[in-house]
Amino acid sequence: MWRVAALIAALNLAFVPAVRAGATQEAIAQVQSRVVKLFGAGGIKGLHAYGSGFLVSAEGHIVTVWSHILDGDVVTVVLDDGRRFYGKVVGVDPKIDLAVLKIEAEGLPHFNLDEAAPVGVGTRVLAYSNLFKVATGDEPVSVLHGVIAARSQLDARRGRFQAPYSGPVYIVDAVTNNPGAGGGVLATLDGKLLGVIGRELRSRETNLWLNYVVPMDQLTPRIREIISGKFSGSSFENDMPPSASATVSSLELGLILVPDVVYRTPAYIDQVVPGSLASRVDLRPDDLIVFVNNEVVPSIRAFQSELGRARPGSGLNVVVRRKNQLVSVTIDLPTGNDRR
């Protein structure tokens, strides 16, 4: 497969001015050493089990997009030289489709977030990613040449549902909207980091697939907060047993989950009680609960813990994965009087 990646890079470099070809080749090698291949959850129809990411610290912090491949307990990270590590998700922010992973390694080549800067329309760029899983070991990731066509607000959807991020994006004329490309890097010809390649999304207005990149100025502050431990909005470290003072239980919502047989049993819905709060918002058996009030739910215990933080009479926002789509619902929790 490395020959495919090399051919893609060669074909695209044919469009780069010859005077810069040598310097560009050096920059490509440098960027490729900082891009990683990710392998995780997926494998069923419509859900590929691979993606892309890139290193932002010598100690193994990796930036990628939040996606289903992070749903499992283990994410395999393959470096440019073929070394394999198990990656741990240390924090995510679903509002901007951001996830930060950590591997146990030192002295790794990485991007300096301080050097990332915005560029204007018409800038020639290179997009790096593991599209179509062309790289599984020490093969180079793909390189696509393009131009920034516009910078605009994202208005996109995944299936029938609005994408969570609606901020500024670069629209590029390279075909980056491919399986496995999400989480890859957009860089200048000389290797400066510009942004993160987004997930596969369609325009809400035209229904066309979008080739878009989220600029680093939209992501860097949150990345720093997650790495420093200052961001607590969504973290897998919240996977704790349910609170003894839980304000509401899953049974009160009308949800019967699968048996909690291991420490991190995924929060799959087994049954929905007819006429219950859950049934009124159309939650269904086999739905996988992934977020509650913007908090990541990696397990049944984490779900029960989040219920323990909920306030009676408030709205509980629940996001579930249903087949290959994310479905968001709001459950109106009963007040103290309603529960007597």
LUMTIMAR-96058 format. One record per residue (C-alpha): residue number from 1; x, y, z. Coordinates in Angstrom, 1 decimal, padded with zeros to 4 digits. Layout:
// residues N
pos = NUM; east = X; north = Y; up = Z
...
//
This chain:
// residues 340
pos = 1; east = 000.0; north = 000.0; up = 000.0
pos = 2; east = 003.0; north = 002.4; up = 000.5
pos = 3; east = 003.3; north = 002.5; up = -003.3
pos = 4; east = -000.2; north = 003.9; up = -003.6
pos = 5; east = 000.6; north = 006.6; up = -001.1
pos = 6; east = 003.9; north = 007.4; up = -002.9
pos = 7; east = 002.1; north = 007.6; up = -006.2
pos = 8; east = -000.5; north = 010.0; up = -004.8
pos = 9; east = 002.2; north = 012.2; up = -003.5
pos = 10; east = 004.1; north = 012.1; up = -006.7
pos = 11; east = 001.1; north = 013.0; up = -008.8
pos = 12; east = 000.2; north = 015.9; up = -006.6
pos = 13; east = 003.7; north = 017.2; up = -006.4
pos = 14; east = 003.6; north = 017.6; up = -010.2
pos = 15; east = 001.5; north = 020.7; up = -009.7
pos = 16; east = 004.0; north = 022.2; up = -007.2
pos = 17; east = 006.4; north = 024.8; up = -008.8
pos = 18; east = 009.6; north = 023.1; up = -009.7
pos = 19; east = 011.7; north = 025.7; up = -008.0
pos = 20; east = 010.2; north = 024.6; up = -004.6
pos = 21; east = 010.1; north = 020.9; up = -005.3
pos = 22; east = 013.2; north = 020.1; up = -003.3
pos = 23; east = 012.2; north = 022.1; up = -000.3
pos = 24; east = 008.7; north = 020.8; up = -000.5
pos = 25; east = 009.9; north = 017.2; up = -000.5
pos = 26; east = 011.9; north = 017.9; up = 002.7
pos = 27; east = 008.8; north = 019.5; up = 004.3
pos = 28; east = 006.7; north = 016.5; up = 003.3
pos = 29; east = 009.0; north = 014.1; up = 005.0
pos = 30; east = 009.0; north = 016.2; up = 008.1
pos = 31; east = 005.2; north = 016.5; up = 008.3
pos = 32; east = 004.8; north = 012.8; up = 007.6
pos = 33; east = 006.9; north = 011.9; up = 010.6
pos = 34; east = 004.4; north = 013.8; up = 012.8
pos = 35; east = 001.3; north = 012.2; up = 011.4
pos = 36; east = 000.0; north = 009.0; up = 013.0
pos = 37; east = -002.4; north = 006.2; up = 011.9
pos = 38; east = -005.2; north = 005.3; up = 014.3
pos = 39; east = -007.1; north = 002.0; up = 014.5
pos = 40; east = -010.0; north = 001.4; up = 016.8
pos = 41; east = -013.7; north = 000.7; up = 016.9
pos = 42; east = -015.7; north = 000.2; up = 013.8
pos = 43; east = -015.7; north = -002.5; up = 011.2
pos = 44; east = -019.5; north = -002.7; up = 010.7
pos = 45; east = -021.2; north = -001.4; up = 007.6
pos = 46; east = -020.6; north = 002.3; up = 007.1
pos = 47; east = -018.1; north = 002.6; up = 010.0
pos = 48; east = -014.5; north = 002.3; up = 009.0
pos = 49; east = -012.1; north = 001.3; up = 011.8
pos = 50; east = -009.2; north = 003.7; up = 011.0
pos = 51; east = -008.4; north = 007.3; up = 011.0
pos = 52; east = -005.6; north = 009.9; up = 011.3
pos = 53; east = -004.0; north = 012.1; up = 013.9
pos = 54; east = -000.9; north = 014.1; up = 014.6
pos = 55; east = 001.6; north = 014.6; up = 017.4
pos = 56; east = 001.7; north = 017.9; up = 019.3
pos = 57; east = 004.2; north = 017.1; up = 022.0
pos = 58; east = 007.4; north = 015.1; up = 022.4
pos = 59; east = 005.7; north = 013.1; up = 025.2
pos = 60; east = 003.1; north = 011.6; up = 022.8
pos = 61; east = 000.0; north = 013.9; up = 022.9
pos = 62; east = -002.0; north = 013.3; up = 019.7
pos = 63; east = -004.7; north = 015.5; up = 018.2
pos = 64; east = -007.5; north = 014.0; up = 016.1
pos = 65; east = -011.2; north = 014.4; up = 015.4
pos = 66; east = -013.8; north = 012.8; up = 017.8
pos = 67; east = -015.3; north = 009.8; up = 016.0
pos = 68; east = -016.5; north = 006.3; up = 016.6
pos = 69; east = -013.0; north = 004.8; up = 016.3
pos = 70; east = -012.4; north = 006.2; up = 019.8
pos = 71; east = -015.5; north = 004.4; up = 021.3
pos = 72; east = -013.5; north = 001.3; up = 022.3
pos = 73; east = -011.2; north = 000.9; up = 025.3
pos = 74; east = -008.1; north = 000.6; up = 023.1
pos = 75; east = -007.0; north = 002.8; up = 020.2
pos = 76; east = -003.9; north = 001.5; up = 018.3
pos = 77; east = -001.5; north = 004.3; up = 017.3
pos = 78; east = 001.0; north = 003.6; up = 014.6
pos = 79; east = 003.9; north = 006.1; up = 014.1
pos = 80; east = 005.5; north = 007.0; up = 010.9
pos = 81; east = 008.4; north = 004.6; up = 011.6
pos = 82; east = 005.9; north = 001.7; up = 012.1
pos = 83; east = 006.1; north = 001.5; up = 015.9
pos = 84; east = 002.8; north = 000.7; up = 017.6
pos = 85; east = 001.4; north = 002.0; up = 020.9
pos = 86; east = -001.9; north = 001.8; up = 022.7
pos = 87; east = -003.4; north = 005.3; up = 022.9
pos = 88; east = -005.5; north = 006.6; up = 025.8
pos = 89; east = -008.1; north = 009.3; up = 025.2
pos = 90; east = -007.4; north = 012.0; up = 027.8
pos = 91; east = -010.0; north = 014.5; up = 026.7
pos = 92; east = -012.6; north = 015.4; up = 024.1
pos = 93; east = -014.7; north = 018.4; up = 023.2
pos = 94; east = -017.6; north = 017.2; up = 021.1
pos = 95; east = -018.7; north = 020.8; up = 020.4
pos = 96; east = -015.6; north = 021.3; up = 018.1
pos = 97; east = -015.2; north = 017.6; up = 017.1
pos = 98; east = -011.8; north = 017.5; up = 019.0
pos = 99; east = -010.1; north = 014.6; up = 020.8
pos = 100; east = -006.7; north = 014.4; up = 022.4
pos = 101; east = -004.9; north = 011.0; up = 022.9
pos = 102; east = -001.8; north = 010.1; up = 024.8
pos = 103; east = 000.8; north = 007.4; up = 024.2
pos = 104; east = 003.7; north = 006.4; up = 026.4
pos = 105; east = 006.7; north = 007.6; up = 024.5
pos = 106; east = 009.3; north = 010.3; up = 024.6
pos = 107; east = 011.4; north = 012.4; up = 022.2
pos = 108; east = 008.8; north = 012.2; up = 019.4
pos = 109; east = 008.8; north = 014.6; up = 016.4
pos = 110; east = 005.8; north = 016.9; up = 016.7
pos = 111; east = 004.1; north = 020.1; up = 015.6
pos = 112; east = 004.8; north = 023.3; up = 017.7
pos = 113; east = 001.3; north = 024.7; up = 018.3
pos = 114; east = 002.9; north = 028.2; up = 018.7
pos = 115; east = 003.9; north = 028.1; up = 015.1
pos = 116; east = 000.4; north = 027.5; up = 013.7
pos = 117; east = -001.0; north = 030.5; up = 012.0
pos = 118; east = -004.0; north = 031.4; up = 009.8
pos = 119; east = -003.5; north = 031.9; up = 006.0
pos = 120; east = -005.5; north = 033.5; up = 003.3
pos = 121; east = -007.6; north = 032.3; up = 000.4
pos = 122; east = -005.4; north = 031.2; up = -002.6
pos = 123; east = -002.7; north = 029.7; up = -000.4
pos = 124; east = -001.2; north = 026.5; up = -001.8
pos = 125; east = -001.5; north = 023.7; up = 000.8
pos = 126; east = -000.8; north = 020.0; up = 001.3
pos = 127; east = -003.2; north = 017.6; up = 003.1
pos = 128; east = -001.8; north = 014.6; up = 004.9
pos = 129; east = -003.9; north = 011.7; up = 006.1
pos = 130; east = -004.4; north = 007.9; up = 006.1
pos = 131; east = -007.2; north = 008.1; up = 003.6
pos = 132; east = -008.5; north = 004.6; up = 002.6
pos = 133; east = -006.0; north = 003.1; up = 005.0
pos = 134; east = -003.2; north = 003.3; up = 002.6
pos = 135; east = -000.7; north = 003.0; up = 005.5
pos = 136; east = -000.8; north = 000.4; up = 008.2
pos = 137; east = 002.9; north = 000.3; up = 009.3
pos = 138; east = 005.9; north = 002.4; up = 008.3
pos = 139; east = 004.3; north = 003.3; up = 004.9
pos = 140; east = 003.9; north = 007.1; up = 004.4
pos = 141; east = 000.5; north = 008.6; up = 004.7
pos = 142; east = -001.1; north = 010.2; up = 001.6
pos = 143; east = -000.3; north = 013.7; up = 000.5
pos = 144; east = -002.8; north = 015.7; up = -001.5
pos = 145; east = -002.0; north = 019.1; up = -003.1
pos = 146; east = -004.6; north = 021.9; up = -003.2
pos = 147; east = -005.5; north = 025.5; up = -002.6
pos = 148; east = -007.6; north = 027.2; up = 000.0
pos = 149; east = -010.7; north = 028.2; up = -001.9
pos = 150; east = -012.5; north = 030.0; up = 001.0
pos = 151; east = -012.8; north = 030.5; up = 004.7
pos = 152; east = -016.4; north = 030.3; up = 005.8
pos = 153; east = -018.7; north = 029.1; up = 008.6
pos = 154; east = -019.4; north = 025.3; up = 008.5
pos = 155; east = -023.1; north = 024.4; up = 007.9
pos = 156; east = -023.0; north = 020.6; up = 007.5
pos = 157; east = -024.8; north = 017.5; up = 008.5
pos = 158; east = -024.1; north = 013.8; up = 009.1
pos = 159; east = -027.1; north = 011.8; up = 007.9
pos = 160; east = -030.1; north = 013.7; up = 009.1
pos = 161; east = -028.3; north = 015.4; up = 012.0
pos = 162; east = -026.6; north = 018.8; up = 012.2
pos = 163; east = -022.8; north = 018.6; up = 012.8
pos = 164; east = -021.9; north = 019.8; up = 016.3
pos = 165; east = -019.3; north = 022.3; up = 015.0
pos = 166; east = -020.5; north = 025.3; up = 013.1
pos = 167; east = -017.4; north = 027.6; up = 013.4
pos = 168; east = -014.9; north = 028.9; up = 010.8
pos = 169; east = -013.4; north = 026.4; up = 008.4
pos = 170; east = -011.1; north = 026.4; up = 005.4
pos = 171; east = -012.7; north = 025.0; up = 002.2
pos = 172; east = -010.0; north = 023.4; up = 000.1
pos = 173; east = -010.1; north = 022.1; up = -003.5
pos = 174; east = -008.3; north = 018.9; up = -002.5
pos = 175; east = -010.5; north = 015.8; up = -002.0
pos = 176; east = -010.0; north = 015.4; up = 001.7
pos = 177; east = -013.5; north = 014.0; up = 002.5
pos = 178; east = -012.6; north = 010.4; up = 002.4
pos = 179; east = -012.7; north = 007.5; up = 004.9
pos = 180; east = -009.8; north = 007.7; up = 007.3
pos = 181; east = -008.8; north = 011.2; up = 006.4
pos = 182; east = -010.5; north = 012.8; up = 009.4
pos = 183; east = -007.9; north = 014.0; up = 012.0
pos = 184; east = -005.3; north = 014.5; up = 009.3
pos = 185; east = -003.2; north = 017.6; up = 008.8
pos = 186; east = -003.4; north = 020.6; up = 006.5
pos = 187; east = -000.1; north = 022.3; up = 006.1
pos = 188; east = 001.7; north = 024.9; up = 004.0
pos = 189; east = 004.2; north = 023.8; up = 001.4
pos = 190; east = 007.0; north = 024.4; up = 003.8
pos = 191; east = 005.3; north = 022.3; up = 006.5
pos = 192; east = 003.6; north = 024.8; up = 008.8
pos = 193; east = 000.5; north = 023.5; up = 010.6
pos = 194; east = -002.7; north = 025.1; up = 009.4
pos = 195; east = -005.6; north = 022.9; up = 010.6
pos = 196; east = -007.2; north = 019.5; up = 011.1
pos = 197; east = -009.0; north = 017.7; up = 008.3
pos = 198; east = -012.7; north = 017.3; up = 009.3
pos = 199; east = -014.9; north = 014.2; up = 009.3
pos = 200; east = -017.1; north = 013.2; up = 006.4
pos = 201; east = -019.9; north = 015.7; up = 006.2
pos = 202; east = -022.3; north = 017.0; up = 003.7
pos = 203; east = -023.4; north = 020.6; up = 003.1
pos = 204; east = -026.9; north = 021.3; up = 004.5
pos = 205; east = -027.5; north = 023.7; up = 001.7
pos = 206; east = -026.2; north = 021.8; up = -001.4
pos = 207; east = -026.1; north = 018.2; up = 000.0
pos = 208; east = -022.5; north = 017.9; up = -001.5
pos = 209; east = -019.6; north = 016.3; up = 000.4
pos = 210; east = -017.4; north = 019.0; up = 002.0
pos = 211; east = -013.7; north = 019.2; up = 001.8
pos = 212; east = -013.1; north = 021.3; up = 004.9
pos = 213; east = -010.4; north = 021.8; up = 007.5
pos = 214; east = -010.9; north = 023.3; up = 011.0
pos = 215; east = -008.2; north = 026.0; up = 011.5
pos = 216; east = -005.8; north = 025.6; up = 014.5
pos = 217; east = -006.9; north = 029.0; up = 016.0
pos = 218; east = -010.2; north = 027.3; up = 016.7
pos = 219; east = -008.6; north = 024.3; up = 018.4
pos = 220; east = -005.3; north = 025.3; up = 020.0
pos = 221; east = -006.7; north = 026.8; up = 023.2
pos = 222; east = -008.8; north = 023.7; up = 024.0
pos = 223; east = -005.9; north = 021.4; up = 023.1
pos = 224; east = -003.7; north = 023.2; up = 025.6
pos = 225; east = -006.4; north = 023.0; up = 028.3
pos = 226; east = -006.8; north = 019.3; up = 027.8
pos = 227; east = -003.1; north = 018.6; up = 027.8
pos = 228; east = -002.6; north = 020.7; up = 031.0
pos = 229; east = -005.6; north = 019.1; up = 032.7
pos = 230; east = -007.5; north = 022.3; up = 033.0
pos = 231; east = -010.4; north = 021.3; up = 030.8
pos = 232; east = -012.9; north = 019.1; up = 032.6
pos = 233; east = -015.8; north = 019.4; up = 030.2
pos = 234; east = -015.5; north = 016.0; up = 028.6
pos = 235; east = -012.9; north = 013.5; up = 029.9
pos = 236; east = -012.6; north = 009.7; up = 030.1
pos = 237; east = -011.3; north = 010.2; up = 033.6
pos = 238; east = -014.9; north = 010.7; up = 034.8
pos = 239; east = -015.5; north = 007.0; up = 034.5
pos = 240; east = -016.4; north = 006.5; up = 038.2
pos = 241; east = -019.0; north = 004.3; up = 040.0
pos = 242; east = -022.4; north = 005.9; up = 040.4
pos = 243; east = -022.9; north = 008.4; up = 043.2
pos = 244; east = -024.7; north = 007.1; up = 046.3
pos = 245; east = -026.8; north = 010.3; up = 046.2
pos = 246; east = -027.9; north = 010.0; up = 042.6
pos = 247; east = -030.8; north = 012.3; up = 041.8
pos = 248; east = -032.3; north = 010.1; up = 039.1
pos = 249; east = -031.8; north = 006.5; up = 038.0
pos = 250; east = -031.9; north = 004.9; up = 034.5
pos = 251; east = -034.9; north = 002.9; up = 035.6
pos = 252; east = -036.8; north = 006.2; up = 036.4
pos = 253; east = -036.1; north = 007.2; up = 032.8
pos = 254; east = -037.4; north = 003.9; up = 031.5
pos = 255; east = -034.1; north = 002.6; up = 030.4
pos = 256; east = -032.9; north = -000.9; up = 030.9
pos = 257; east = -029.2; north = -001.2; up = 030.0
pos = 258; east = -027.3; north = -004.3; up = 029.1
pos = 259; east = -025.7; north = -006.2; up = 032.0
pos = 260; east = -022.7; north = -004.4; up = 033.5
pos = 261; east = -020.4; north = -007.3; up = 033.4
pos = 262; east = -017.0; north = -005.6; up = 033.1
pos = 263; east = -015.5; north = -002.4; up = 034.5
pos = 264; east = -016.2; north = -000.5; up = 031.2
pos = 265; east = -019.3; north = -002.1; up = 029.7
pos = 266; east = -020.5; north = 000.2; up = 026.9
pos = 267; east = -023.8; north = 001.9; up = 027.8
pos = 268; east = -026.0; north = 000.1; up = 025.3
pos = 269; east = -029.8; north = 000.3; up = 025.8
pos = 270; east = -031.3; north = -003.2; up = 026.1
pos = 271; east = -035.0; north = -002.2; up = 026.6
pos = 272; east = -037.1; north = 000.9; up = 026.7
pos = 273; east = -040.1; north = 000.8; up = 029.0
pos = 274; east = -043.3; north = 001.7; up = 027.1
pos = 275; east = -044.7; north = 005.1; up = 028.1
pos = 276; east = -041.6; north = 006.1; up = 029.9
pos = 277; east = -039.6; north = 009.3; up = 029.6
pos = 278; east = -037.1; north = 007.5; up = 027.4
pos = 279; east = -039.8; north = 006.2; up = 025.1
pos = 280; east = -041.3; north = 009.7; up = 024.7
pos = 281; east = -038.1; north = 010.9; up = 023.1
pos = 282; east = -037.8; north = 007.8; up = 020.9
pos = 283; east = -034.7; north = 006.2; up = 022.5
pos = 284; east = -034.5; north = 002.6; up = 021.3
pos = 285; east = -033.0; north = -000.8; up = 022.1
pos = 286; east = -029.4; north = -001.1; up = 020.8
pos = 287; east = -028.8; north = 002.6; up = 021.0
pos = 288; east = -025.3; north = 003.3; up = 022.4
pos = 289; east = -025.2; north = 006.3; up = 024.8
pos = 290; east = -022.1; north = 008.3; up = 024.0
pos = 291; east = -022.8; north = 011.7; up = 025.6
pos = 292; east = -024.8; north = 013.1; up = 028.5
pos = 293; east = -024.9; north = 016.9; up = 028.9
pos = 294; east = -021.8; north = 017.1; up = 026.7
pos = 295; east = -019.9; north = 014.6; up = 028.9
pos = 296; east = -018.4; north = 011.6; up = 027.3
pos = 297; east = -020.0; north = 008.3; up = 028.4
pos = 298; east = -017.5; north = 005.4; up = 027.9
pos = 299; east = -019.3; north = 003.0; up = 030.2
pos = 300; east = -022.5; north = 002.2; up = 032.1
pos = 301; east = -020.8; north = 003.4; up = 035.3
pos = 302; east = -020.0; north = 006.7; up = 033.7
pos = 303; east = -023.6; north = 007.0; up = 032.6
pos = 304; east = -024.9; north = 006.4; up = 036.1
pos = 305; east = -022.4; north = 008.9; up = 037.4
pos = 306; east = -023.6; north = 011.6; up = 035.1
pos = 307; east = -027.2; north = 010.8; up = 036.1
pos = 308; east = -026.1; north = 011.4; up = 039.7
pos = 309; east = -025.0; north = 015.0; up = 038.7
pos = 310; east = -028.4; north = 015.8; up = 037.0
pos = 311; east = -030.8; north = 018.1; up = 038.7
pos = 312; east = -034.5; north = 017.2; up = 039.2
pos = 313; east = -036.7; north = 019.3; up = 036.9
pos = 314; east = -033.8; north = 020.0; up = 034.4
pos = 315; east = -033.3; north = 018.9; up = 030.9
pos = 316; east = -031.0; north = 015.9; up = 030.3
pos = 317; east = -029.4; north = 016.0; up = 026.9
pos = 318; east = -028.5; north = 012.5; up = 025.7
pos = 319; east = -026.6; north = 011.7; up = 022.5
pos = 320; east = -026.8; north = 008.1; up = 021.2
pos = 321; east = -025.1; north = 006.3; up = 018.3
pos = 322; east = -027.8; north = 004.6; up = 016.3
pos = 323; east = -026.2; north = 002.5; up = 013.5
pos = 324; east = -023.9; north = 005.0; up = 011.8
pos = 325; east = -025.7; north = 008.2; up = 013.0
pos = 326; east = -025.6; north = 010.4; up = 016.1
pos = 327; east = -029.1; north = 011.1; up = 017.6
pos = 328; east = -029.5; north = 013.9; up = 020.2
pos = 329; east = -032.6; north = 014.0; up = 022.5
pos = 330; east = -033.5; north = 015.9; up = 025.6
pos = 331; east = -035.3; north = 014.2; up = 028.5
pos = 332; east = -037.2; north = 016.5; up = 030.9
pos = 333; east = -036.3; north = 015.1; up = 034.3
pos = 334; east = -039.1; north = 014.9; up = 037.0
pos = 335; east = -039.1; north = 017.3; up = 039.8
pos = 336; east = -038.9; north = 016.2; up = 043.4
pos = 337; east = -042.7; north = 016.4; up = 043.7
pos = 338; east = -043.2; north = 014.4; up = 040.5
pos = 339; east = -041.1; north = 011.5; up = 041.9
pos = 340; east = -043.1; north = 011.0; up = 045.1
//
